[in-house]
Amino acid sequence: MPRLISDPQEGVDYYIVNIDGSIERSDAVETRLSYDLDGLSIGHHVCAVQSCNMWGESDASPFEFTSILPGAPSGVGLAV
């Protein structure tokens, strides 16, 4: 299952994850971001992540990625 992760970061209580305009809170797991991407549609996605604590939010860390299906296998046959 694909996950969105970050390097460990001290002092973070949670992260704000924005994928294609859908914003969700994700609690820090062992001082890092670990966000489940299972169920995300195939295609191009725009993402931004902010780290947060009781004092506020960091600047967003934006990036883009494309999820793709693998190509069909080739050379399939029987071995005798």
C-alpha positions as CSV (number, residue, x, y, z in Angstrom):
1,M,0.0,0.0,0.0
2,P,1.5,3.4,-1.0
3,R,2.2,5.9,1.8
4,L,3.2,9.6,1.8
5,I,6.1,9.9,4.3
6,S,8.5,12.5,5.6
7,D,11.8,12.5,7.4
8,P,11.6,12.4,11.2
9,Q,10.8,15.9,12.6
10,E,10.9,16.8,16.3
11,G,8.2,19.0,17.8
12,V,5.4,18.1,15.3
13,D,2.0,17.1,16.7
14,Y,0.3,16.5,13.3
15,Y,0.5,17.3,9.6
16,I,-2.0,18.9,7.2
17,V,-2.1,17.0,3.9
18,N,-3.7,18.6,0.9
19,I,-4.0,16.3,-2.2
20,D,-5.9,17.8,-5.1
21,G,-7.7,20.2,-2.9
22,S,-8.8,17.5,-0.4
23,I,-7.4,18.5,3.0
24,E,-7.0,16.1,5.9
25,R,-5.2,16.0,9.2
26,S,-2.7,13.2,9.8
27,D,-1.2,12.7,13.3
28,A,2.6,12.4,13.5
29,V,3.7,8.7,13.8
30,E,7.0,8.4,15.6
31,T,7.9,12.0,14.7
32,R,7.2,11.7,11.0
33,L,4.4,11.8,8.4
34,S,3.0,8.5,7.4
35,Y,-0.2,9.1,5.3
36,D,-2.0,6.2,3.6
37,L,-2.6,6.8,-0.2
38,D,-4.6,3.6,-0.7
39,G,-7.7,4.3,-2.8
40,L,-6.1,7.3,-4.6
41,S,-7.1,7.4,-8.2
42,I,-4.7,6.7,-11.0
43,G,-3.3,9.8,-12.6
44,H,-1.6,13.1,-11.8
45,H,-1.9,14.6,-8.3
46,V,-0.9,17.9,-6.7
47,C,0.1,17.7,-3.0
48,A,1.2,20.0,-0.2
49,V,2.1,19.1,3.3
50,Q,2.4,21.4,6.4
51,S,3.8,20.3,9.8
52,C,1.9,21.7,12.8
53,N,2.2,22.0,16.6
54,M,0.3,23.9,19.2
55,W,1.9,27.2,18.0
56,G,0.7,26.9,14.4
57,E,1.6,25.6,11.0
58,S,4.7,25.6,8.8
59,D,4.9,26.8,5.3
60,A,3.6,24.2,2.8
61,S,6.0,21.8,1.1
62,P,4.4,21.3,-2.3
63,F,5.1,18.6,-4.9
64,E,3.4,16.7,-7.7
65,F,3.3,13.0,-8.6
66,T,1.7,10.7,-11.0
67,S,0.4,7.2,-10.1
68,I,0.3,4.8,-13.0
69,L,-0.7,1.2,-13.7
70,P,2.0,-1.2,-14.9
71,G,2.0,-2.2,-18.6
72,A,0.7,-5.5,-19.7
73,P,3.2,-8.4,-19.4
74,S,4.8,-9.5,-22.7
75,G,6.2,-12.8,-23.7
76,V,3.6,-14.9,-21.8
77,G,3.6,-18.5,-22.8
78,L,4.1,-22.1,-21.7
79,A,7.4,-23.6,-20.9
80,V,7.8,-27.3,-21.6
